[in-house]
Amino acid sequence: MTKTLIIHPQDLSTDFLKLIYKNIPYMTIITGSVSQEDIEKEIREHDRIMMMGHGCPSGLFSMGLFPKSNGLVISEKHVPLLKGKECVFIWCNADEFVKRYDLKGFYSGMFISEVGEAMYCGFPETKQFEVSTSNYGFANILGEHSNKSIENMYKETRKGYELMTHNSPVAKYNYDRLYCNTEKILMENQG
């Protein structure tokens, strides 16, 4: 069985992401108040690392919940620990973090999860209902496939979420910014 580490800083605006990991057995969830040393230890001890919440190209925001994190609970210093792990990176601009450090896994680019982000991304008329529908739809779909291989998790999530893109510019925007690169994971795990 795969041991999964969930790093999801507690934040009401990203509570919908809990649906992603609600059905995962053998998981450890970190939401805050854990030292960087403890996070590093947990990353070493788990096979799959799922990181989600608000973030930027430099990493996953700590939301002020992790001591001595300098604003990021996952950052450049965690890269050596994440190499060779099965990783899921769901935060705004995680694609830039993944590409910069040549990491592998399932990851998102800019992801509209709030009305303010929709406005910033060129959708000024977006209502909260549309953003919430996209958020919960995405998280439910990914949650249905979160026990599969990274490749199948990505493929099945895209297939299910694509159905929402026909009626939602927000879902379409997010859908177009879901990525997967796992070739190196497979080679590192075999070698």
Secondary structure, DSSP 8 states (H G I E B T S, - for coil): ---EEEE----GGGGGGHHHHTT-SSEEEE-SS--HHHHHHHHHH-SEEEEESSEETTEEE-TT-STT-TTEEE-GGGHHHHTTSEEEEESTTHHHHHHHTT--EEEESS---SHHHHHHTT-TT--HHHHHHHHHHHHHHHHHTTTS-HHHHHHHHHHHHHGGGGT-HHHHHHHTTEEEE-HHHHHHHH-
